[in-house]
Amino acid sequence: MKTGRATLAGIGLAILMLAGCGKEALDAPPPAPAEVSDEATGHYCGMLLADHEGPKGQIHLASRDEPLWFSSVRDTIAFLRLPEEAKDVVAVYVNDMGKAQHWEQPEAGTWVDAHSAWFVIDSSMRGGMGANEAVPFAIESAAETFRVKHGGAIARLDDIPDAYVLGPVDLSSPMPGMGAADADPADPDRPADGHDAADAHGHVQHPDH
């Protein structure tokens, strides 16, 4: 009987330890945002993030040591919505464009949790791959300032329509009179450093899924 009781006690202890490990895993803080390296490539486009203007995104999965990179916030959100993509997401970060000084390549340290961000959709500013972008801001008032200047509407992550991030890219309305790469970081409507305004360059359409 003593042996049986000892066995049951051992099993009970093991169950408690496993339960504790599971709770620790659930309670573990999400990984911190990584910074874009020179080799970081977009998960969908397979191109260097440095080749694309606008805010970027990163998604951390429990099954991967390195984050998945996205050349646009639109693609980042699309990954979260597509049923065939991985669902073990532990963190999603996007560039806070209220903190970033450069539209074309937001600086290090400008990440915000996508779930707490405010997004301006349907604005005149284009993101990576020339697509309509969901421009993220950590502060609602900064999003409103951007919306007044560039048009569009403000939405939280879960309220952005699926069609906006999964539908075909509309390339018929480039940013008025210039390419995003030529924008003054303080005023994206004004060419930087006295350079002539450039036409928006050609981009491939967001892949259909």
HULINDA-V725435 format. One record per residue. N is the residue number from 1. OMEGA is omega as a letter, one per 40 degrees, with the letter a starting at -180 (NA if undefined). BURIAL is + if it has 9 or more other C-alpha atoms within 8 Angstrom, else -. D_CENTER is the distance of its C-alpha to the mean C-alpha in Angstrom with 2 decimals. Layout:
n-><N | N>
omega-><OMEGA | OMEGA>
burial-><BURIAL | BURIAL>
d_center-><D_CENTER | D_CENTER>
This chain:
n-><1 | 2 | 3 | 4 | 5 | 6 | 7 | 8 | 9 | 10 | 11 | 12 | 13 | 14 | 15 | 16 | 17 | 18 | 19 | 20 | 21 | 22 | 23 | 24 | 25 | 26 | 27 | 28 | 29 | 30 | 31 | 32 | 33 | 34 | 35 | 36 | 37 | 38 | 39 | 40 | 41 | 42 | 43 | 44 | 45 | 46 | 47 | 48 | 49 | 50 | 51 | 52 | 53 | 54 | 55 | 56 | 57 | 58 | 59 | 60 | 61 | 62 | 63 | 64 | 65 | 66 | 67 | 68 | 69 | 70 | 71 | 72 | 73 | 74 | 75 | 76 | 77 | 78 | 79 | 80 | 81 | 82 | 83 | 84 | 85 | 86 | 87 | 88 | 89 | 90 | 91 | 92 | 93 | 94 | 95 | 96 | 97 | 98 | 99 | 100 | 101 | 102 | 103 | 104 | 105 | 106 | 107 | 108 | 109 | 110 | 111 | 112 | 113 | 114 | 115 | 116 | 117 | 118 | 119 | 120 | 121 | 122 | 123 | 124 | 125 | 126 | 127 | 128 | 129 | 130 | 131 | 132 | 133 | 134 | 135 | 136 | 137 | 138 | 139 | 140 | 141 | 142 | 143 | 144 | 145 | 146 | 147 | 148 | 149 | 150 | 151 | 152 | 153 | 154 | 155 | 156 | 157 | 158 | 159 | 160 | 161 | 162 | 163 | 164 | 165 | 166 | 167 | 168 | 169 | 170 | 171 | 172 | 173 | 174 | 175 | 176 | 177 | 178 | 179 | 180 | 181 | 182 | 183 | 184 | 185 | 186 | 187 | 188 | 189 | 190 | 191 | 192 | 193 | 194 | 195 | 196 | 197 | 198 | 199 | 200 | 201 | 202 | 203 | 204 | 205 | 206 | 207 | 208 | 209>
omega-><i | i | i | i | i | i | i | i | i | i | i | i | i | i | i | i | i | i | i | i | i | i | i | i | i | a | a | i | i | i | i | i | i | i | a | i | i | a | a | a | a | a | a | a | a | a | i | i | a | a | a | i | i | a | a | i | i | i | i | i | i | a | a | i | a | i | i | a | i | a | i | i | i | i | i | a | i | i | a | a | a | a | a | a | a | a | i | a | i | i | i | i | i | a | i | a | i | i | a | i | a | i | a | i | i | a | i | i | a | a | i | i | a | a | i | a | i | a | i | i | i | i | i | a | a | i | i | a | i | a | i | a | i | a | a | i | i | a | a | a | i | i | i | i | i | a | i | a | a | i | i | a | a | i | i | a | a | a | i | a | i | a | a | a | a | a | i | a | i | i | a | a | i | i | a | i | a | i | a | a | a | a | i | a | i | a | a | i | a | i | a | i | i | i | i | i | a | i | i | a | a | i | i | i | i | a | i | a | NA>
burial-><- | - | - | - | - | - | - | - | - | - | - | - | - | - | - | - | - | - | - | - | - | - | - | - | - | - | - | - | - | - | - | - | - | - | - | - | - | - | - | + | + | + | + | - | - | - | - | + | + | - | - | + | + | + | + | + | + | + | + | + | + | - | - | - | - | - | + | + | + | + | + | + | + | + | + | + | + | + | - | - | - | - | - | - | - | - | - | - | + | + | + | + | + | + | + | + | + | + | - | + | + | + | + | + | + | + | - | - | - | + | + | + | + | + | - | + | + | + | + | + | + | + | + | + | + | + | + | + | + | + | + | + | + | + | + | + | + | + | + | - | - | + | + | + | - | + | + | - | - | + | + | + | + | + | + | + | + | - | - | + | - | + | - | - | + | + | - | - | + | - | - | - | - | + | + | - | - | + | + | + | - | + | + | + | + | - | - | + | - | - | + | + | - | - | - | - | + | - | - | + | - | - | - | - | - | - | - | - | ->
d_center-><59.45 | 58.15 | 56.33 | 54.78 | 53.71 | 52.22 | 50.26 | 48.93 | 48.05 | 46.20 | 44.24 | 43.42 | 42.25 | 40.02 | 38.46 | 37.83 | 36.28 | 33.93 | 33.00 | 32.40 | 30.15 | 28.11 | 27.86 | 26.84 | 24.02 | 22.82 | 23.32 | 21.66 | 18.97 | 15.40 | 14.79 | 13.89 | 10.87 | 12.09 | 12.65 | 12.28 | 15.70 | 17.78 | 17.60 | 13.88 | 13.50 | 11.11 | 11.54 | 12.87 | 14.45 | 15.87 | 15.94 | 15.30 | 12.17 | 14.97 | 16.34 | 13.69 | 13.44 | 10.90 | 7.55 | 5.44 | 2.76 | 5.33 | 7.20 | 10.74 | 13.63 | 17.12 | 18.66 | 17.09 | 17.71 | 14.98 | 11.21 | 9.90 | 8.23 | 6.71 | 8.46 | 6.63 | 4.15 | 7.26 | 7.41 | 4.51 | 6.56 | 9.56 | 9.55 | 9.92 | 12.60 | 14.56 | 17.59 | 18.23 | 15.11 | 15.46 | 15.59 | 16.06 | 12.60 | 13.31 | 10.16 | 6.43 | 5.22 | 3.69 | 6.88 | 9.70 | 11.57 | 14.61 | 15.02 | 14.20 | 17.45 | 16.49 | 14.55 | 14.89 | 13.68 | 12.29 | 14.37 | 14.17 | 14.02 | 11.68 | 8.96 | 8.89 | 8.61 | 6.60 | 10.07 | 11.92 | 10.20 | 12.02 | 10.74 | 13.21 | 13.63 | 16.53 | 16.97 | 18.78 | 16.01 | 14.54 | 11.37 | 11.36 | 14.12 | 15.66 | 13.96 | 13.85 | 10.59 | 9.08 | 9.43 | 8.35 | 11.31 | 12.59 | 15.98 | 17.15 | 19.86 | 17.65 | 15.81 | 19.37 | 20.61 | 18.04 | 18.88 | 22.57 | 22.30 | 20.12 | 20.67 | 18.60 | 18.01 | 16.09 | 14.52 | 12.98 | 10.31 | 13.29 | 15.17 | 13.12 | 15.57 | 15.09 | 16.92 | 14.47 | 11.71 | 14.40 | 17.23 | 18.58 | 17.36 | 19.81 | 20.87 | 23.99 | 22.89 | 21.63 | 21.05 | 24.65 | 26.76 | 24.35 | 21.42 | 18.27 | 19.12 | 22.38 | 21.10 | 22.40 | 19.57 | 21.60 | 22.23 | 20.13 | 23.12 | 25.50 | 25.90 | 25.61 | 28.68 | 30.96 | 29.57 | 30.36 | 27.73 | 26.52 | 25.89 | 22.46 | 22.59 | 22.41 | 19.32 | 19.33 | 18.39 | 15.38 | 17.11 | 18.78 | 18.34>
